[in-house]
Amino acid sequence: TDKILRLSQDLPIVLEVIESTERIEQLLPRLDEMVDGGLITLEKVRVILYRPAKG
C-alpha cells in the first residue's frame, strides 16, 4: 500500500500556458521555486480559434 500511495503522489502533470514571452519569462523563476525537477519546453505557437457556425 505504501507503493500505491507513493505512485499517486508522483503522477506526471502537464501544464500548458499560452501567454506573451514577457509573462512567461516572469513565470519561470516562480516555477523554479515550486518544482524540484521536471521538463519545461517553450514553444512558439500559432493559435487558431474555431467556433461553431451560427444558425
C-alpha positions in Angstrom: 0.0 0.0 0.0 2.9 2.3 0.6 4.0 1.9 -3.0 0.5 2.7 -4.3 0.4 5.9 -2.2 3.8 6.9 -3.5 2.7 6.3 -7.1 -0.4 8.5 -6.5 1.9 11.3 -5.3 4.4 11.1 -8.2 2.0 11.3 -11.1 3.2 13.4 -14.1 1.4 16.6 -14.9 1.2 18.8 -18.0 0.8 22.5 -17.6 0.1 24.5 -20.7 0.3 28.2 -20.7 -0.4 30.5 -23.6 0.9 33.9 -22.8 3.3 36.6 -24.1 7.1 35.9 -23.9 7.5 38.5 -21.3 4.9 37.0 -19.0 6.3 33.5 -19.4 9.8 34.8 -18.5 8.3 36.3 -15.3 6.7 32.9 -14.5 9.8 30.8 -14.9 11.6 31.8 -11.6 8.4 31.1 -9.7 8.1 27.6 -11.3 11.7 27.0 -10.3 10.8 27.7 -6.7 7.8 25.4 -6.8 9.2 22.3 -8.7 12.1 20.1 -7.7 12.6 18.6 -11.1 11.0 18.2 -14.4 11.0 19.3 -18.0 9.9 22.7 -19.4 9.5 23.3 -23.1 9.0 26.7 -24.6 7.2 26.7 -27.9 6.1 29.4 -30.3 2.6 28.6 -31.3 0.0 29.7 -33.8 -3.4 29.7 -32.2 -6.4 29.3 -34.5 -9.8 29.6 -32.8 -12.7 27.6 -34.3 -16.3 28.4 -33.4 -19.5 26.6 -34.4 -21.3 28.2 -37.3 -24.3 30.3 -36.3 -27.7 29.3 -37.4 
